[in-house]
Amino acid sequence: MSSHHHGQEHYGEPGHNNKRGLGIALIVTFGIMLLEFIGGLVTNSLALLSDSGHMLSDVSSLALSLLAITVAAKPPSLRKTFGYQRFEILAALFNAITLFVISGFIIVEAFKRFQQPQAVDSISMMAIAFVGMLANIISAVALLKQGDVQENINMRSAYLHVIGDALSSVGAIVAGVLMQFYSWYLVDPIVSMLVAVVISKGAWKVAKQALHILMEGVPLNMDASQIKSDLAAISGVSEVHELRVWSLTSGCNALSCHLVAEAAADGQNILMQATNTIREKFKIQQAAIQIETSDYQCMQKLI
């Protein structure tokens, strides 16, 4: 004989603040992109048009992150029994990949500049970089204040896009000053490569965590052996097996396991204690626990 318990379902509960923060960042970034595009057409500035194209990639990334939160809120169905929460993880992985691509492009262009240093219109460069920096600072503050960039991997990937651009703008301003007053044109590719390395480092952390979640890895802040030990310590439990611990999405963890009860043990009491341990100590929201007897185990082995 066996009994089951399923934890409370909390599908699709993305924070309203995350959507608000992304919305503010998206509006600001789109506005600056449009301003630079129109300014580039009016002034015939290739630099402005190029930067507006770069801002377009940020608009796309922020829009994807916002879409991911909206899609993740959809309730589960008989076809998608876990809902759509993993869409946020897929969006984060895609954003990390685009950051790698952008970093690679920057490094390739930097090597070309090393081989053939070019004179740069430092005044225009600093002006464009300053406008971009202000926009990215506003967006970064909005994401920090309104969103959860620490726990939510989707929000963090969007935040990294904004921070990467802000660093690029700061680097461009520093390089512009050095080129304007000292004609050190090699500083442009040097600063660009440093920024690319910083962006790649952040992108790798996001990609690594996203892949860990998609591969059903144990949440990084949890120890499966400790969970197993605590469950085995419950009075009346003789064995813990088939333990599975994973993340559905950022901040939403799940567990399933089989607990073998001693002959004279109260199965319902074991179930209650196990549920409390999982929820209170380990903060796991989704749980499926099966209580088995030793007789049931013997029957299973004979099958």
N, C-alpha and C positions, 0 to 999 in steps of 0.2 A: 504494500500500500504506500502511496506517495501523495504528497500535497504540494501545491504550488502557491507562490505569492508573487504578484507583480506590483512593482512600485508605481506611484502616481505618475501619470503621463503629463508632461509639460512641453508639448511640442509647440514650436513656432512662437517663442516669446522673446523676439529681438527687442532690445531696449529702444524706447522712443528717442532717447537722447542720442543714440548712435545714428539714427536716421536724420535727426536734426543737425548734428555735427557734419555729417556727410553732405547734407543739403546745402548748408552754408558754404562749405569748402567748394562744392560743385558750382554754385552760383558765382562766387568770387573768381574762381579759376576760369570759368566760361566767359565772364565779363572782361577779364584781362586779355584773354585770348582774342576775343572779338575786337577789343580796342587796339591790340597790336596788329591784327590783320588789316583793319581799316587804316591804321596809321602807316603800315607798310605800303599799302596801295597808294595812299595820298602822297607820301614822301618818296616813293620808289625805293624804299630801303629793304634790301635783301635780308639784312640782319633781323629786322622786325618781323618779316614774313617767316623766316626760319624759326624764330623763337615762338611765333604763334602756332606753327606746326608742332613744335615740341610740347606746347601747352595743350594741344589737342589730345596728345597721348595721355596726359594727366586727367583731362576731362573724361576720356573713355574709361580710365581706371577707376575714377571716383564714381562714375555712373554705374559701372559694373558692380562695385561694392554696395552701392545703394540698392541696385536691383537684387543682389544676393540676399540682403536683409529682408526685402519684400517677399521674395520667393520662399525664403526659409520660414516665413510666418504661415505659409499654407498648411492646413491640417493634413494629417496622414490619411491615406486611403487604402483600399484593399490591394492596390497595385504598388503603392509606396507606403508600406506599413511603418517606416521610420520617419515619414514626412520628407521634407526637402531641406533639412537643416545642413546637410553636407554641401549644399550649393555654396554656402559661405566659404567652406574650405577650398572648394574648386576655384572660386573667385580669388582667394588669397594666393593659391598656387599660380594661377594665371598672372596675377599682378607681379609675383616674385619673378616669374620667367621674363616678363617684359622689362623688369628692372635689370636683369642679367643682360638682355639684348641691348638696352640703352647703355649700360656700362661697357659692354663690348664695343659698341659703336664709338663711344668716347675714347677708349683706349686705342682703337685702330686709327682714328683721326689724330690723336696725340702723337703716335709714332710717325705719321706722315709729316706733322709739323716739326718733329725733331730732325727729320731728314732734310726738310726744306722749310726753314723758319720763314714766316710771312709777317709783313707789317700789318698791324691791326688798328682799325679806327677805335682807339681806346675810349674816347669821349662818348661815342654812340654806344659802345659796348657797356660802359659803366651805367649809362642812363637806362638802357634796356634791362640790365641786371638789377638795378635798383628798383624799378617798377615790379619786376618779377619777384624780387625778394620780399617786398611789402605784401604782395598778393599771397605768397606762400606762408609768410608769418601769420597773416590773418587766418588762412586756412588751417595751419597747424594748431593755432590757439583754439579755433573752433572745434577741431577734432579732439584736442586734449581736454577742453572744458566740458564739451557736450557728449563725447563718446568714450568708450572703454578701450583704449589702445593698449592697455596692459594685458588684459585677459582675452579679448576678442581678436583672433588672428586675422580676420577679414578687415577689421578696423586698423590693425597694425600695418597691414600691407598698404592700405590707402595712405596712412600716415607716413610710411616710409617713402612713398612717391613724392609727397609734399616736402618732406624733409630733404630728400635727395635734390629736389629742385632748389630749395632754399640754400643748401650747401653749394650748389653749382653757381647760384647768383652771388653768394658771398665770395666764392673763389674768383669769379669773374671780376668783381669789384676790386679785390686785392691785386689781381693780375693787371687790371686796367690802370691802377695807380702806378705800379712798378713800370709798366710799359710807357705810360705818359711821361714820367719824370726821369726814368733811367734807360728807356728803350730796351728793356730786358724782355725781348719777345719770346724767349724760351720758357719764361715763367707761365705762359698761357698753357702749353701742353703739360707742364709739370703739375700745375694746380688741377688741371682736368683729370689727370691720371690719379691723383690723390683722392679726388672726389669720387671717381669711378670705383676705387678700391673700397671706400667707406660704404657706398651704395650696395656694392656686391656683398659685403659682409652682412649687412642688414637683410638683404634679399635671401642669402643662404639660410639665415636663421628662420625666416618665415617659411621658405620652401621645405626645410628639414622638418619643421613642426607639422606642416600641412601633410607631408608624405607620411609622417608617423601616425597621424590621425587616420588617414585613408587606409593605411596598412593595419588598422585596428590595434595599434600599440597601446600598452598600458600608459595612462596619463603620466606625464613627466613628474608630477608632484605626488605620485602615489607609489607604494611599495606592495606589489601583489603578495609577496611572502608574508608581510605584516598583516595584511587583510586575512589571509588564510590562517595564520596563527591565531588571530583574534576570534575568528569564527570557530576554530577547533577548540578554543578555550571555553566556549559556552557549555554550561552544564547539560549533559545528556547527549552531546555530539561526540561520536566515536571517530568520524572521518569526514574530511572535506575533499571533494574532487570535482572535476569539470569546471574549475574556477576560470571565469573569463572577465576581464576588466578592460574597458575601452572607452573612447570618447565618441559621442555622436557628432558633436561640434564643440567649439570653444566654450568651456565652462559648463558643459552638459555631459556628465559621465554616466556610464551604465555598467551593470554587473549581472552575471548569471552564475549560479553554482548549484551543486548538489550537496546536501548535508545528510549524512547517515546517522540516524538516531538510535540510541541504545534501546533495548527491548522495553524497559520500564519507563522510558522518557516520555514527556508530554510534547508531542509534535508541534502543537499550536504555541506553546510557551517558547520552544526553540525558535520557531518562526518569528515570533514577536521580538525576541532578544536579538536575533540575527538582523532583522530589519532595522531596529534601533541602532545597532552598531554601525551598520552600513550608512545610514542616513546621518546620524549625529556625529560620529567620529570621522568618517571618511567623506562625508558630504556628497554621496553618490545619489543622484536623483532617480535613476531608473534601475530597478532591481527585479530579477526573476529568480526566486529561490525554490528549489525542489527538496522536500524532506522525504527521505527514504528510510526503510528499515533494513536490517541486515538480511532478512528473508528476501526482500525485494531485490537486493543486490545479488544474492545467490541465484535467483531466478533469471536475472539479466545475464549473468555469466553463462547460464545453461542455454540461453537462446542462441 
